């Protein structure tokens, strides 16, 4: 599906959020084999150069709708946070949103660090 970058996305149906599942060690193939985005245009998830703000917001919203119906969204999100992926929409989060999550994770005290203080 080729989307022009100068027109906002409209009339894209929203999907129900599927029940997320954790992949067992004996599942066949990597998590991304089940990703909903494998059937969509990669350009939906990554910004073209010099994309106008309104177009970027519209494209990201459409990408997030694809993520919302993905059975491996949480696996994708964790991958993007652990790498960390610097660009694109992964697991329903933009790069800026992932930076916020990573910042919050770094500030959260771990159980062992509070025990070391005492």
Helices and strands as residue ranges (DSSP letters): G 31-34, G 36-39, G 42-44, H 53-68, H 73-83, H 95-107, H 111-117
